[in-house]
Amino acid sequence: MSAIIAEPGHVSLDDLVRVYTGASLTVDSAYWPRVEAAAGIVAKAAQGAEPVYGINTGFGKLASKRIPPDQTAQLQRNLILSHCCGVGPATPEPVVRLMMALKIISLGRGASGVRCEIIEQLQAMLARGVSPFVPQQGSVGASGDLAPLAHMTAVMIGEGQAFVDGRLVPGREALARAGLTPVTLGPKEGLALINGTQFSTAYALAGLFRAHDLLNAALVMGALSVDAAMASTAPFRPEIQALRGHPGQIAAGRVLTELLDGSAIRLSHLEGDERVQDPYCLRCQPQVAGAALDLLTQAARTLVTEANAVTDNPLVLADTGEIISGGNFHAEPVAFAADQIALALSELGAISERRIATLVDPALNFGLPPFLTPEPGLNSGFMIAEVTAAALFAENKQRALPCSIDSTPTSANQEDHVSMAAHAARRLYDMADNLAAIIGIELLVAAQGIELRAPHGTSAALSAVIAALRAHVPALVHDRYMADDLAKAAALVGGGVLATVATHALGRDPFPKLG
């Protein structure tokens, strides 16, 4: 991918998606004079007699300790090394790339007091595939994502570890392989690099991207389940959605209608169907998926704002020459946004699991065999696949409890209220994996139900989705080892295949965007 030339403060959601999927990012050179002006203000303060937090003082509870000018470089290096206290497995490389890009954007605003060469080091690492090893655990989401960002910064100065070409090597070696040399941190530069919300925001954005893809997959699956259950499409009519007025609901109803357009199954039971209303999991899809879409849209607005924000401390006001301590490092907005995304992921899985349960239940599936097996009794069919979906939904429900209402005092009570944004954002990755598996099970079940409705068939778009599945997983005629089937279906869902196939069959993209 070509590099994104970023205007800090004006980076779009599409730009962030491109970084997440492999693009590099550099700051527009028009921003360099402001960056250097702020760095000059910090350099002057470092030589002055007036105490300025983090520049010629210690940190946190040690802010009253004065640091002489000849020790400011050591101060910044010690800060990074002492804060490399992360634990747990490595953060996924796409998230680390996004975290680095977010730090570049923030520093590029020219309010952090770092030199251009610090930003250039990050830019070069991003472009040349140097991905710092960043343990997932250790941040409480206030005073910045200190430990994770310290592990990123350690590589910049030749310490820590980084992945290069898939291998984990010492930081200095990683830089050398990329043709780079360690930087020496000047006054405030270490503090500017580790103070901020970029780890939490990167994880939350990754969760947002995956949640949006899964919402589109859930709409495809919801439409497929409607035909498998021979349910009514009347609840999706635009007049109903317009009377309520929520944008997400209107969009979801429109997508479901388009996906089902031309279904022979639908035409086969327009007359003579004794059922008056379908279960909520089929009938209320626009209301549930639409509400999830509206939550994701709101979270996207928050996270794009945060991605363009300056969130370290203190901040340098280049226009006035002031250095002001504040609290932009507190990640409460990110925690709230991540909690919203978690709610959407949980509810999309909840209604999907209910559709699965409806299709395997002979009391509800309108003439299909129990557990969708042609020979029930001898075969169990999708009996335990539905149980797996229930287990995954229950796990996501437990994980959807809000993290933002938690707090624990740290740093000798100097940092006495924290956001837990890192916890809120990190769990989204696992929740998305669970949801992909749930929707994958629905794909297997709904496709089987559609095929059992022969000779009547579904719409062209949904037939294309079933064909994509059947290229990897055959129909279930007799019981077999099913774990591989579930894994393949989840991979199709998580890879965005369902929406892509449906879009191609329709000749247009009907799916809602987050912009």
Number of C-alpha atoms within 10 A of each C-alpha: 9 10 14 17 14 20 18 22 17 14 18 15 19 12 17 23 15 17 24 22 14 19 19 25 27 22 22 13 12 9 16 16 12 18 23 19 21 25 25 17 19 28 19 10 20 24 15 13 11 10 16 21 21 27 30 28 20 19 16 16 12 14 16 14 13 17 18 15 17 11 11 22 18 14 25 23 19 12 19 25 18 11 17 21 16 19 14 10 11 14 19 15 19 17 25 25 25 30 26 29 28 28 29 26 26 27 28 29 21 26 26 29 30 30 24 20 13 20 23 14 19 22 20 18 22 24 19 17 21 25 28 32 25 28 21 20 18 18 26 26 30 26 27 32 27 28 27 30 32 26 26 29 29 24 26 26 21 21 20 22 22 27 17 20 12 11 9 15 17 18 28 20 19 29 26 12 16 15 11 17 16 16 14 16 24 23 27 27 25 28 28 26 28 28 27 30 35 38 33 29 32 29 30 32 30 22 26 29 19 23 28 22 22 26 27 24 26 28 26 24 29 28 24 29 26 26 26 26 24 23 24 19 20 11 19 22 15 16 12 15 22 13 9 11 11 15 15 23 27 23 21 28 26 19 22 24 18 15 25 22 17 15 18 17 23 21 13 13 13 12 7 7 11 7 9 6 12 17 12 13 20 24 19 17 25 28 20 21 25 25 21 27 27 20 19 29 20 16 24 22 15 17 22 19 16 21 30 22 23 27 27 28 25 25 22 24 17 20 10 8 14 15 22 12 14 12 15 21 24 26 28 19 19 31 26 22 28 36 28 22 32 32 22 26 31 28 20 24 30 22 22 30 26 19 25 29 24 21 29 25 17 15 12 15 22 15 14 22 19 22 27 25 24 17 15 13 10 10 17 18 25 24 16 12 23 24 14 17 26 20 15 23 27 17 15 26 18 11 20 23 14 18 21 23 13 13 15 12 12 15 12 10 11 12 15 12 17 22 27 27 33 32 25 29 28 22 20 29 18 14 26 26 19 23 31 31 26 30 32 28 28 30 30 25 28 27 25 22 25 25 16 18 17 11 9 14 21 28 22 18 25 27 20 19 24 24 14 17 23 14 8 11 17 12 13 17 13 13 13 12 7 14 9 11 19 21 15 17 25 23 16 21 28 22 16 16 17 27 26 16 19 25 18 12 18 18 10 9 13 19 22 17 12 16 10
